[in-house]
């Protein structure tokens, strides 16, 4: 799986906004899933 390049920036911003810090090192979804408008990750 190729990494999603904005993952580091996104998790840093999420950590700053939420105070949470336990994010995966890499995005668990591939770019096709993320870009699919009908797809949502499982809860």
C-alpha positions as CSV (number, residue, x, y, z in Angstrom):
1,X,0.0,0.0,0.0
2,X,1.4,3.4,-0.9
3,X,1.3,5.9,1.9
4,X,-1.1,8.8,1.8
5,X,1.2,11.8,1.9
6,X,-0.9,14.1,3.9
7,X,-1.3,11.6,6.8
8,X,1.4,13.1,9.0
9,X,0.0,16.6,8.6
10,X,-3.6,15.4,9.2
11,X,-2.8,13.5,12.3
12,X,-0.7,16.4,13.7
13,X,-3.6,18.8,13.2
14,X,-6.1,16.3,14.7
15,X,-3.8,15.9,17.7
16,X,-3.6,19.6,18.2
17,X,-7.4,20.1,17.8
18,X,-8.5,17.2,19.9
19,X,-5.7,16.7,22.4
20,X,-5.6,13.0,21.4
21,X,-2.3,11.4,20.4
22,X,-2.9,7.8,19.6
23,X,-3.1,7.8,15.8
24,X,-1.7,5.1,13.5
25,X,1.7,5.8,11.9
26,X,0.3,5.3,8.5
27,X,-3.2,5.7,7.0
28,X,-5.1,2.4,7.4
29,X,-7.1,3.0,4.1
30,X,-5.8,3.2,0.6
31,X,-6.3,6.3,-1.6
32,X,-9.1,4.7,-3.6
33,X,-11.2,4.1,-0.4
34,X,-10.5,7.7,0.9
35,X,-11.5,9.3,-2.5
36,X,-14.6,7.2,-2.9
37,X,-17.5,9.5,-2.0
38,X,-19.7,6.5,-1.1
39,X,-17.2,4.9,1.3
40,X,-17.0,5.4,5.0
41,X,-14.7,3.6,7.4
42,X,-16.2,1.0,9.7
43,X,-16.7,2.1,13.2
